[in-house]
Amino acid sequence: MKKLFKSIFSINPTSITIGLTISVLILSLFELPILELIELKTYNLRLLSRGVRKPSPQVVLAVIDEKSIDKEGRWPWSRSKIARLIDLLSQDGAKVIGFDIGFLEPDENTNLEFIDEFERKIDSLRLKDDRIKDFIEESKLSADNDLILANAIRRSRAKVVLGYFFHMSQAELNYQVEQKEIERQLKRINNSKYPMIMYAEQGMEIDPFIAQYIAYTPEANIDILSQVAPSSGYFNMVPDQEDGVLRWILLAIKCGQNIYGPLSIQSVWHYLDQPQLMIKVADYGIEGIRMGERFIPTDEEGKMLINYLGPEKTFPHYSISDILHENLPKGTFNDKIVLVGATAIAIYDVRNTPFSPIYPGLEVHATVVDNILSEDFLEKPKWSVIYDVLAILMLGLLIGVVVRRLGALKGILFSTALFIIYIWITRWLFIHWGIWVNIVYPLLVLVLIYTSLTVYRYLTEERERKKIKGAFTYYVSSSVVNEMLKHPEKLKLGGDRRDLSVLFSDIRGFTTIAEGLTPEDLVHLLNEYLTVMTDIVFKYDGMLDKYMGDAIMAIYGAPLELPDHPIKACQSALEMMEELKRLNKKWTGEGKQPMDIGIGINTSPMMVGNMGSEQRFDFTVMGDSVNLGSRLEGANKSYKTNIIISEFTFERVKDEFVCMELDSVRVKGKTQPVRIYNLVGKDVPATQERIINEFNQAVTLYRERKWDEAIHTFKNISATDPGLYAAQLYVERCLDLKKNPPSADWDGVYVMTTK
């Protein structure tokens, strides 16, 4: 528990991963504006990357375009033209005609005022002719454009849906509207309200769920038109505040005591012959709109994502001028929803959409109608919040666990692949399932954790590089240090059992040498000696473990692995002896006493790593194998040799160097015997090779208890090579054993009683 607590509340890859993941989760809850804006832009890109889709054939547009303005005159036109438009569309078989145009005031082009003045003059002349009165009444009928339009709506076989809009607040008007006027306006749009609201629970209130979209008052069509139109729908649109792009359409606005539907809903409802229409309200808000068998998903505020099919003119456009002059083939509008509105520059309703910043509002309504008819919706379902949280957690923890275990190149490749895969998943969900899940926050946590871990790795590796360089520069050669810096993964700090070679060297009679020198001379002499010997250790990629006074301890095979570490240890020992000869020659010339050294080498598995306490530790080796190497160095005193290696080292170097078996001994502190060898050299003269062979034969005779034959052979060897003290030592042993025969279980092992 303490270790876990320390891991979380200290700066390390684990705490960085957990901390950044939690931070991004918190950011997602607070919906940081800049990140929300980026997410909205990715929504646009997902739509654009999907490409253009073919719209439903049931939806067409009758447009007031530049051609219509040129031929019919500037807008607004006389409503008699609109009446003729309705007549022609109805005659051609249109099923629904929806107007993205409001008839909010009486027609300015009417001539009723002139006729009324004419009637007053006739009355003043007291003319009672019935023909004059009939003429006046007929003139009124032909001059009242609003009445003409109302009659066209009344007789139309197509269902006419008028458009209007809501003032969402009093601030839009800058004046107070009397309640009586509001009620009059609400009465005009009575055919726009939802006929039914289905609540998840009885007694639920509407206001808490759509409070953001409660209108102040409608701006409805004039009475004469509102009374005859089968239906009406608002054309209010609310773009996203972050960037002004229209991505949602309001399907429910509350005003007074009722909830009203938009032009698109009303148009589809009448096209489908008015199936059961209701708003479904759940405990979290509006769930959606039910229209017969169709269910239109919305968010809790009653907004539907607009599934844009493409850029402007994705839907068929027909110029109203061509319709009025009957220039189109018969049946063009048969069984169609015809949406009427403006697309001419300067008079049309401009909307900013994912496909274009200049997009006709009329086509937005057409898109919504198409979405409902084809039931092709985009959704941001309630469970997408859980998905987003899980995506943040999974990506954050995955990148945190994997990247820290990979190298720099593999790490960036893995992170890039994960980045691309997640984008592909979100795009696939969007295109094939119409589901909008968050892309920004999961990718943000991925980028943040990868970047932070990379920076952390760089800083810690740089620190480790300095630490390694500082720690090992004095213990290994610069080439080994550079190799460790290139491949720090090869440096396994901590306790580790590995096969290594250890070398011990010591100066013989150093105390006597020291007595004849001043402290300054002694330090100078020792520094000179140790410098030369240490350089040799480094030359063969050994590691200086420590100085013990005049003694040296070196390790081969750590911290970096060396497959041939026994050979390198032996090469170091032989070169040490050669360099000592050079130093002795120099010192003798300077009037100084020459030195002699003993070297012991052992190769075996041993523990290597940082040994010590949490406050202070050293990189070193430990174990019986290390102690054996130290004992072998001391054994040189008994045999008056310079380099003794164990049988374990011998087996690894016997094909590289000439060795002479010295003995089978049981060193102090060990119970198992070990054979020891004198390391002679790389190439030796034939005479010396013959002596080594004879010595090995004599040792065999000694172990076979053939004392006389062994004594004879050892004496011959001593006569040939008086410097081989081991032969004289064996002569003394044979004489002693001949006089005092050993027990029957004697195995020829010599027990050493000193270190």
Secondary structure, DSSP 8 states (H G I E B T S, - for coil): -HHHHHHHSSSSHHHHHHHHHHHHHHHHHHT-HHHHHHHHHHHHHHHHHH------TTEEEEEE-HHHHHHH-SSS--HHHHHHHHHHHHHTT-SEEEESS---S--TT--HHHHHHHHHHHHHTT---HHHHHHHHHHHHHH-HHHHHHHHHHH-SSEEEEEEEEE-SGGGTTS---HHHHHHHHHHTGGGB-S-EEESSTT--SHHHHGGGB-SEEE---HHHHTT-SEEEE------TTT----EEE--EEETTEEE-BHHHHHHHHHTT---EEEEEETTEEEEEEETTEEEE--TTSEEE----SSTT-S-EEEHHHHHTT-S-TTTTTT-EEEEEE-STTTS-EE--SS-SSEEHHHHHHHHHHHHHHT--BB--TTHHHHHHHHHHHHHHHHHHHHTTS-HHHHHHHHHHHHHHHHHHHHHHHHHH-B----HHHHHHHHHHHHHHHHHHHHHHHHHHHHHHHHHTTTB-HHHHHHHHH-GGG---S-EEEEEEEEEEEETTHHHHHHTS-HHHHHHHHHHHHHHHHHHHHHTT-EEEEEETTEEEEEES-SS--TTHHHHHHHHHHHHHHHHHHHHHHHHHTT-----EEEEEEEEEEEEEEEE-SS-EEEEEESHHHHHHHHHHHHHHHHT-SEEEEHHHHHHHTTTSEEEEEEEEE-TT-SS-EEEEEEEESS--HHHHHHHHHHHHHHHHHHTT-HHHHHHHHHHHHHH-TT-HHHHHHHHHHHHHHHS---TT--S-EE----
